[in-house]
Amino acid sequence: MSVKNAMTADFLRSAYGGESMAHMRYLVWADAADREKFPNIGRLFRAVAYAEWAHAKNHFTVLKDQVGDSSVTAGAVFGLTNTVENLQGAIDGELHEVDQMYPVYLNAARYQEEKDAERSFHFAVEAEKQHAELFKKAQESAKAGNDIGDDKFYVCPVCGYTVVEDDLPEKCPVCGAKKEVFKDF
């Protein structure tokens, strides 16, 4: 199904841009965490980077019939300092998406009856909630000079839902994907 409303298409492009930048930012911050001797926080950044890729892919796919050049305006956190501050940037970015960006985008898609966009925005906002919590816990450890535990992280490739190994459900609570398709980090 093609996106019919210009506003929803703009929101999808903006979300795509933001998720694409988050994907790359988290990979850069993962390398920084590794250098600071926080390899498990680095793995968390890589797991969430993969989830952000899934969100960007979903938004891009919804826009599949919107062929051509577009200017994309998207908010982004910039800076590369230390792991504690990088985690704060990640927390701030995730909470912005949860509290500000995606609720507006989701409501617009619902109002404009853009079901594919609504699903894509819903998937992203639900996953971003988990990301913010995982980053908060990691930051608490990093502030104390400690890495997080070495539990695996599992990411749903459909919606980006991200969990620690002990919390892996049989089916994704957001999109219903089976645990066998989750990617581990």
GUBA-29556 format. One line per 10 residues: for each residue y, z, x of C-alpha. Coordinates in steps of 0.1 Angstrom, whole numbers, padded with zeros to 4 digits. Each point is the difference from the previous one (the first is absolute). Example, Ala and Ser with C-alpha at 12.3 -4.5 7.8 and 13.67 -1.06 7.14 Angstrom:
2
-0045 0078 0123; 0034 -0007 0014
// end
This chain:
185
0000 0000 0000; 0034 -0009 0013; 0030 0024 0001; 0024 -0010 -0028; 0029 0023 0006; 0024 -0003 0030; 0005 0037 0002; -0036 0008 0003; -0004 -0028 0026; 0029 0015 0020
-0016 0035 -0002; -0034 -0014 0012; 0017 -0018 0029; 0019 0032 0009; -0032 0021 -0002; -0018 -0026 0021; 0027 0002 0026; 0000 0038 0000; -0038 0003 0002; -0002 -0027 0028
0025 0020 0020; -0018 0033 -0006; -0032 -0016 0012; 0016 -0010 0033; 0019 0032 0004; -0031 0021 -0005; -0018 -0020 0027; 0028 0006 0024; 0000 0037 -0008; -0037 0001 0004
0003 -0012 0035; 0027 0026 0007; -0022 0028 -0014; -0028 -0012 0023; 0023 0002 0030; 0011 0036 -0010; -0037 0010 -0001; -0003 0000 -0039; -0028 -0026 -0003; -0010 0012 -0035
0035 -0002 -0013; 0000 -0035 0015; -0031 -0008 -0020; 0017 0013 -0032; 0030 -0023 0007; -0025 -0029 0005; -0018 0008 -0033; 0032 0002 -0019; 0012 -0032 0017; -0031 -0017 -0015
0009 0014 -0034; 0035 -0013 0003; -0015 -0034 0009; -0020 0001 -0032; 0031 0008 -0021; 0019 -0029 0017; -0030 -0023 -0006; -0001 0010 -0037; 0037 -0006 -0005; -0002 -0033 0019
-0029 -0012 -0021; 0018 0008 -0033; 0027 -0023 0013; -0024 -0028 0008; 0018 -0025 -0022; 0034 0008 0014; 0000 -0026 0027; 0030 -0004 0022; 0025 0019 0022; 0014 0033 -0011
0023 0025 0015; -0016 0034 -0003; 0018 0033 0000; -0021 0030 0006; 0007 0035 0011; -0016 0012 0032; -0001 0030 0023; 0008 -0009 0036; -0003 0019 0032; -0026 0010 0026
0004 0034 0013; -0029 0025 0001; -0030 0005 -0023; 0016 0029 -0020; 0031 -0021 -0007; -0020 -0031 -0006; -0021 0019 -0026; 0032 0011 -0017; 0011 -0036 -0002; -0034 -0008 -0015
0003 0029 -0025; 0035 -0011 -0010; -0010 -0036 -0005; -0031 0009 -0021; 0020 0024 -0021; 0027 -0026 -0006; -0026 -0024 -0013; -0016 0027 -0022; 0032 0015 -0014; 0025 -0029 0000
-0013 -0035 0006; -0033 -0004 -0017; 0008 0019 -0032; 0029 -0025 -0005; -0021 -0030 0009; -0029 0011 -0021; 0022 0007 -0031; 0017 -0034 0004; -0034 -0018 0002; -0012 0019 -0031
0031 -0008 -0019; -0002 -0037 0010; -0037 -0001 -0008; -0010 -0011 0035; -0035 0014 0001; -0010 -0011 0035; 0032 0014 0015; -0005 0032 -0020; -0035 0004 0014; 0012 -0007 0036
0028 0025 -0003; -0023 0026 -0016; -0025 -0004 0028; 0027 0005 0026; 0017 0030 -0015; -0032 0019 -0005; -0011 -0006 0036; 0034 0009 0014; -0004 0035 -0015; -0031 0006 0022
0018 -0015 0030; 0029 0025 -0003; -0024 0029 -0002; -0021 -0011 0029; 0031 -0005 0021; 0014 0034 -0010; -0033 0017 0012; 0001 -0020 0032; 0036 0010 0007; -0008 0037 -0005
-0027 -0004 0027; 0022 -0020 0024; 0029 0026 -0004; -0025 0026 0013; -0009 -0023 0029; -0034 -0008 -0015; -0017 -0032 -0010; -0017 -0002 -0034; -0038 0002 -0004; -0022 -0029 0008
-0012 -0007 -0035; -0002 -0036 -0009; 0026 -0015 -0023; -0011 -0024 -0027; 0022 -0026 -0016; -0006 -0020 -0031; 0006 -0037 0009; 0009 -0008 -0037; 0028 0026 -0006; 0006 0018 0033
-0012 0034 -0013; -0006 0021 0031; -0022 0031 0004; -0016 0022 0026; -0037 -0003 0005; -0009 0031 -0020; 0020 -0012 -0030; -0015 -0035 -0002; -0008 -0006 -0037; -0028 -0022 -0014
0026 -0022 -0015; 0037 -0004 0008; 0019 0021 -0026; 0028 -0026 0000; -0017 -0034 -0003; -0037 0008 -0005; -0012 -0016 0033; -0033 0014 0012; 0000 0022 0031; -0021 -0025 0019
0030 -0024 0003; 0023 0027 0014; 0010 -0007 0036; -0004 0029 0024; 0023 0010 0029
// end
